[in-house]
Amino acid sequence: MTAHLEIDRFGRVLIPKALRDALALKAGEQLEVELEGGVLHLRPASRPVQTVEHAGRLILDASVPIVGDPVEEMRDARLTEVLGSW
């Protein structure tokens, strides 16, 4: 996802709602900024992970959306590795 942002006269940048939603960013949340080779990297600061009960089971809640299926990706990578050696 790409967006063009504008810096206001106070040096503030508004992150579009679609990007905030994609990263589950909330008002007041901390962000990390890094300058590397003339490129500004902006990312959410580390979020605490907590254990919560849901439907009688304990789950880890990091308040970050999971994109894709990590288990499926690991399985596919392993399958490619195994089949590649045949």
Buried (B, 14 or more C-beta within 10 A) or exposed (E): EEEEEEEEEEEEEEEEEEBBEEBEBEEEEEEEEEEEEEEEEEEBEEEEEEEEEEEEEEEEEEEEEEEEEEEEEEEEEEEEEEEEEE
